[in-house]
Amino acid sequence: MGREGLRDVPEVAAPDPLSYPPGRVPEKLTTRESLRRAFTSWRTGAVTLLSFPSGLPLGIVLYTVPYWMQQEGIDIKTIGLVVILIYAFFKFAWAYRLFNYVAILLGAMPPASAAGTPEAETHVKRTAGLLESAGRNFNRGQRAFFFALGYLGWFAGPYVLMAATVATVLVMWRRQFASESRRALVEE
């Protein structure tokens, strides 16, 4: 249906909440100047301080980086992919650090003659808990990379995104619950 039957009403674009006031056009900044302004901004400081209770990287990844990228005119699809990849990077980096702590704790394990003592039991529980946490973070980083592959489908369209996400979930389910390595672990 064309506009023939409609009254002649001027089209008005919806205001962009992030737009600049009339007459104030931002100047093009160098990368160094842009980073300097971002890191000396009170907004960045507020996000950083508010992010400490939830983990510093999380606040920067979920709020600050997407906002900077949006201000630079980067597509929301790209922002989403970057957020997933940064999340995966931090999970892998933290898992790597925790695995190193586990290696140190294994080297500091009490001798076999001290087995069964409360100190040895506490040490074993700490080491096992740290190893569990390291494995969980590594698993989350790996899953984020898998879903980043599925997320790439969004660049081709919404149906490709849905198909790629379903395919990713099916592959992950098969590897987690129906693989030969799983059977080898649970066989008696």
N, C-alpha and C positions, 0 to 999 in steps of 0.2 A: 504494500500500500504506500503510495507516495504522499507528499505533503499537500496535495491539491485540496483536500477537504479540511485541512487544519487552518486555523486562523494564523495570520502573520504575527507571530509572537517572536521577539528576538530571542535567540538561544543564548543562554548565560551558562558559562562553565561553572561547575561547583568549585567553591574556594578550596584551595589546597591548604591543609592545616600547617604544612611546613613551608609555605611560600613566604617570601620576604615582603615587607611593607612596600607600597607603591613608591617608586623613586629611589629605592635602595636596592641596587643590584650588587651582588657579591662580586668582589674582584677574584680573578683567577690566581690561586696561590701555588707556590712551588710545593713539592712534597715535604721538604724540610720545614717550611713555614706552616703548612697545614698540620703536621705532627706537633710542632711546637705549640701552636694555638690549641690543639686538641688536648695535649697533656697539661697545659696551664689553665684550662677552662674549669670553672667551678662545677660545671655539670659533670665533667669527667671525674673530678674529685668526689662528688656526691655519689656517683655510681660506684666508684671504687670503694668508698667507705661503706656503702650499703651492701656491697657484695661480699665483704669479709665474712659475715655469718654463714653465707651459703657457699663459700669457696670463691676466691677472687677470680679465677679464670671464667667461671660460669657467668658472672655479671658482665664482664667485659665481652665475652663471646655472644651472650644473648641480647645485650642492650647497646653497648657502645659501638662495636664493629658494624652491626647492621645499620645503625643510625648514620655513621660516617659514610658507609657505602651508598646509602640512600641519598645523602646530600651530594654525593659525587655523580648521581644519576645512574647508578648500576642497577640492573634489572633485579626484581625480587627473586627470580629463580636462581640467579647467580648468588645472591646473598644467602639464600637457603642452603645451597651447596657448600658455600664457604663456611657457614656456621656448622654444618655437619662435619666437615673435614677438620675444622679447628677443634671441635668437641672430641673427635677421634684422636687427634694428635695429643691433646692433653690426657686422655685416658691411657694411651700407649706410653706416654712419657711418665705418668705416675706409676703405671704397672712396672715399667723398667726400673724405676727407683725402688719400688717395693721388693721386686725380685732381688735387687742388690742387697737390701736390708736382710732378706731371708738368707742369702748366701753368707752374710756376716754372722747372723745368728746361728746358722748351722756350724760355722767354724768355731763359734764360742760355746757349742753344746757341752754340757758337763760330761766328764768321763763316764764310761760304762760302770765304773765302781760306784758312782753316785746315783745310779738308776733307782727310781722309786722314792727318792727324797722329795720333800715338798718343793725345794728350789728347782730340781730337775723337771718335775711335773709342770711347774709354772713356766719354765723356759720352753718346754715342748708346746704348751698351750699357746704361748705368745707367738712362737715361730709358726705354728699351724694357722693361727688366726691371721697373721701377716701374709702367709702364703695364700690363704683363701681370698683375702682382700686383693692381693696382686692378681690372682687369676680372674676374679670378678671384673677388675678394671681392664685387664687385657681383653676379656670376652666382650665387654661393652665397646671398646675401641674397635675390635674386629667387626662387631655387628654394625657399628656406625659406618664403617667402610663398605660393608655389604649393602646397606641401605642407601649409601651414596651412589652406588652403581645403579640401584633401582630408581633413585631420584633423577638420574640423568635422563630417564624417559620423559620427564616433564618438558625438557627442551624440544622434544618431538611432538608433544601434545598430551592432553589429559588422558586419553585412552591408552597411550603408550605408557604413561606414568602408572596407571592402574595395573596394566599387564605386567610391567617390570616389577612393581611392588609385590604382586601376587607370586611371580616367578621367584623373587628373592626370598619371600617367606617360605615357599615350598622347598627351595634348595637348602635353606637354613634348617628347616624342620627335618629334611631327609638326612642331612649331615649330623644333626644333633641326636636324632632318635632312630634312624633306620640305616645307619652306615655300618660297614664292616668293622671299623675301629670301635664303634659302640658295642657291637656284638662281642668283639674280643675282650672288652673290658668287663662285661657283665656275665660272660660264660663262666660256668663253674667247672 
